[in-house]
């Protein structure tokens, strides 16, 4: 019982929180990569009336993916 108390007092819970945060950001980066692939497949399958709408959607998903990856890298550096 004493070992559990010292674990939480010495920063063990902070370490668990950091690992959980890294895991969640990693899952979010994977999710945005899947969305990026789905948008690319959708753009090849469906032709939108306005050609710039398809390009805009593609650019927004690329920006979202790059932000997710950069957030993960920054979190790795900080943690």
C-alpha beads as a LAMMPS data file, in Angstrom:
LAMMPS data file: protein, C-alpha beads

79 atoms
78 bonds

1 atom types
1 bond types

-500.0 500.0 xlo xhi
-500.0 500.0 ylo yhi
-500.0 500.0 zlo zhi

Masses

1 110.0

Atoms # bond

1 1 1 0.000 0.000 0.000
2 1 1 2.855 2.362 0.766
3 1 1 4.378 1.783 -2.676
4 1 1 1.190 2.960 -4.371
5 1 1 1.143 6.162 -2.343
6 1 1 4.765 6.959 -3.103
7 1 1 4.142 6.264 -6.781
8 1 1 1.462 8.942 -6.936
9 1 1 3.456 11.381 -4.826
10 1 1 6.671 11.145 -6.852
11 1 1 5.142 12.179 -10.151
12 1 1 3.962 8.796 -11.361
13 1 1 0.534 10.129 -12.179
14 1 1 2.121 12.914 -14.229
15 1 1 4.071 10.328 -16.220
16 1 1 0.891 8.341 -16.875
17 1 1 -0.866 11.524 -17.985
18 1 1 1.952 12.355 -20.421
19 1 1 1.913 8.861 -21.945
20 1 1 -1.875 8.999 -22.289
21 1 1 -1.658 12.420 -23.937
22 1 1 0.936 11.172 -26.434
23 1 1 -1.210 8.147 -27.250
24 1 1 -4.307 10.273 -27.848
25 1 1 -2.454 12.716 -30.104
26 1 1 -0.976 9.785 -32.038
27 1 1 -4.452 8.312 -32.576
28 1 1 -5.664 11.728 -33.750
29 1 1 -2.798 11.919 -36.262
30 1 1 -3.727 8.480 -37.593
31 1 1 -7.366 9.578 -37.855
32 1 1 -6.451 12.668 -39.882
33 1 1 -4.303 10.495 -42.168
34 1 1 -7.311 8.240 -42.790
35 1 1 -9.485 11.293 -43.515
36 1 1 -6.835 12.543 -45.947
37 1 1 -6.875 9.237 -47.816
38 1 1 -10.680 9.156 -47.919
39 1 1 -10.838 12.701 -49.319
40 1 1 -8.334 11.782 -52.030
41 1 1 -10.400 8.721 -52.947
42 1 1 -13.580 10.783 -52.950
43 1 1 -12.020 13.400 -55.219
44 1 1 -11.071 10.680 -57.712
45 1 1 -14.561 9.155 -57.612
46 1 1 -16.857 12.183 -57.510
47 1 1 -16.280 15.237 -59.655
48 1 1 -17.541 18.352 -57.947
49 1 1 -19.220 21.041 -60.036
50 1 1 -16.707 23.666 -59.062
51 1 1 -13.177 22.431 -59.622
52 1 1 -11.748 24.712 -56.959
53 1 1 -14.037 23.194 -54.297
54 1 1 -12.289 19.864 -54.655
55 1 1 -8.864 21.496 -54.422
56 1 1 -9.954 23.532 -51.395
57 1 1 -11.149 20.416 -49.602
58 1 1 -7.885 18.661 -50.425
59 1 1 -5.828 21.596 -49.115
60 1 1 -7.850 21.744 -45.885
61 1 1 -7.303 18.051 -45.198
62 1 1 -3.576 18.338 -45.900
63 1 1 -3.339 21.300 -43.506
64 1 1 -5.251 19.332 -40.873
65 1 1 -2.918 16.359 -41.257
66 1 1 0.200 18.523 -41.080
67 1 1 -1.093 20.250 -37.946
68 1 1 -1.801 16.897 -36.294
69 1 1 1.670 15.561 -37.093
70 1 1 3.347 18.773 -35.943
71 1 1 1.315 18.681 -32.715
72 1 1 2.537 15.137 -32.093
73 1 1 6.164 16.090 -32.757
74 1 1 5.954 19.174 -30.541
75 1 1 4.407 17.075 -27.780
76 1 1 7.243 14.558 -28.085
77 1 1 9.787 17.346 -27.720
78 1 1 8.043 18.979 -24.757
79 1 1 7.223 15.791 -22.866

Bonds

1 1 1 2
2 1 2 3
3 1 3 4
4 1 4 5
5 1 5 6
6 1 6 7
7 1 7 8
8 1 8 9
9 1 9 10
10 1 10 11
11 1 11 12
12 1 12 13
13 1 13 14
14 1 14 15
15 1 15 16
16 1 16 17
17 1 17 18
18 1 18 19
19 1 19 20
20 1 20 21
21 1 21 22
22 1 22 23
23 1 23 24
24 1 24 25
25 1 25 26
26 1 26 27
27 1 27 28
28 1 28 29
29 1 29 30
30 1 30 31
31 1 31 32
32 1 32 33
33 1 33 34
34 1 34 35
35 1 35 36
36 1 36 37
37 1 37 38
38 1 38 39
39 1 39 40
40 1 40 41
41 1 41 42
42 1 42 43
43 1 43 44
44 1 44 45
45 1 45 46
46 1 46 47
47 1 47 48
48 1 48 49
49 1 49 50
50 1 50 51
51 1 51 52
52 1 52 53
53 1 53 54
54 1 54 55
55 1 55 56
56 1 56 57
57 1 57 58
58 1 58 59
59 1 59 60
60 1 60 61
61 1 61 62
62 1 62 63
63 1 63 64
64 1 64 65
65 1 65 66
66 1 66 67
67 1 67 68
68 1 68 69
69 1 69 70
70 1 70 71
71 1 71 72
72 1 72 73
73 1 73 74
74 1 74 75
75 1 75 76
76 1 76 77
77 1 77 78
78 1 78 79
